[in-house]
Amino acid sequence: MARRPQELLHLLTRAERLAARRVQSVLDEFDCSIEAWRVLDLLSDGQGHNMTALAEHAFLPAPSLTKLVDQLVDQNLVFRRVDPADRRRVLAHLTPRGMQRRQLLLREVRADWADVESLLADEDTEQLGALLERVSGALEERGPAGARRVTTGRAERIVGRAR
């Protein structure tokens, strides 16, 4: 029997909050937030990323991300450079110290997470990741053609505004 949407939402929320609490307990030892960890993780690819990409990856609104990146710059973990392809944009990059911090955090989180992973076979972990990606894709507000899907409730609000 298929689960109701509210049951799946409850399970997803519970799992996310428990996982975040566990990871945050490790990061607390290094005075690091999950959002900062996410920023360091994305920047670890060495490509440099704009603020929009960082905000999406860290799940933060732009003003909060700016404050966070300012803190990371003050800690000498991140630096900003003008994007050579578009001088109107700024790209963030990891400093060598930021790369070392990211590696340390990753090592500590992985060590703590090992007992969780030991409960799942490698195939389970792969399947869980694939399922979560499929669910995320299905829940995206925009479809493959970029068209915004209009739900009945949203359509009623739009019509109500037009009156």
N, C-alpha and C positions, 0 to 999 in steps of 0.2 A: 504494500500500500504506500502510495506517495505521501511524503510529509507535507504538511501545510506550510505556506510561506512563513508564517510567524514562528513555526517550530525551527525551520532552517535559519531564519534570522537570529533566533535566540542562540542556536548552537554556534553559528559563525561569530556572533558578538561575544559569547562566553569564551570561545577558543582564542579570539583575538585579544581580549582583555587579559586572560590568563597568560598568554604568551608575552604580551607587552609588559605585564607586571614582572614576569620572570626575567626578561631581558633587561628591564629597567633596574632591577635589583643588582645585576652585574655592572651596568653602566654607572650606577650611583657611586660605586667605589672609585670611579675615575671622574666624578663630577661632570657627567655627560648625559644629555637627554637622548631619547630615542630619535627625535627629530634631527639633532646634531649628528648622531650616528648615521642616519640615513643620508644626510648631506655628505659626510665624509666618505660614505660608501659609494655614492654616485660619482663623486669627484675622483675616486681612486682609479678610474679608467684612464686618467691622464689627458682626457680630451678637452677639458674645460667645458663648463655648462653655464647657460644663461640663468637668470633668476627665475624665469617661468618654469624651466625644466626642474630646477631645484625645488621650487614650491610644490610642484606636482609630485615629485618623488618623496618629499618630506611630509606631504599632506598638510601644508601650512598655507594660510593666506599670505599674500605678498608682503604686507607690513610686518608680520611676525617673522617671515623668512629674512627680511632685510635686517631686523634686529639680531636674529640668530647669526647671520653671516658676519655682521659687525663684531659680534662677540668672538666668533671663530678667527676673524682677522686680528682682533686684539690679543688673542692667545697664540698668534703666529702659527695657526693650523691651516689657514686659507689665505690666498691673496687674490686680488681682482686685477684684470687686465682688459683693456679695450679689445673688442672682437676685431681682428684684422679684416674679416670679411664684411663687417657692418660696424662702422665706427660709432654708431649710435648705441650699440649694445655693449654690455660688460659681461665678461666671462669670469667665473670663479674657478680657481685651481687649488690643489693641495700644495702646501709647502712640504719640504722634506720632513719637517717635524709632524705635519698633518698626516703624512703617509705612515710614519712610524706609529702615531697614535691610532690610526685606523687599523693597522695590523695588530697592535696590542689588543684593542677592543674586540676585533674579530676573533682572535685566538681565545680570549677569555669567554666570550659569548658561546663560541663553539664548544669549549670545554664544559660549560654549564649545560648546554643544550644536548650534550652527548647522551645523557640518560633518557631524554625524551625521544631522541632518534632511535635509541636501542629498543624502544617499544614497537617501532615500525620497521618492517623489512624495507630494503632499498626500493623494491617495487611499490610498496605502499606509499613511501615518500614521493616517488615520482608520480604515482596516480593521484595522490592528494594535491600536489602542485598543479597537475594538468586539470583536475576538476575545479580547483579554485580559479584557475585562469579562465576556464570555460564559463563559470558562473559570473566572474567579473566582466567578461566580454558580453554575456547575455544581458547584464544589468547596465551596461554603458548607456548613457542618455542618448547618444547618437548612434545610428545604425551604420553599416558599412559604406553607404553612399554619403554619409555626413548629414543626412536629413534628420532633423529632430523629430523623435516620435512624440505624438500627441496622445496622451491618455484621456479618458473620458473626463476625469476631474480637472485636468489641465485645460481641456477644450472648453469646459463650462466656465472656468475662470477667464479664459481669453474672450469668450462671447460676452460674459458679464462686463468686462472692461470696455468692450466695443459699444455698449449701449449708452 
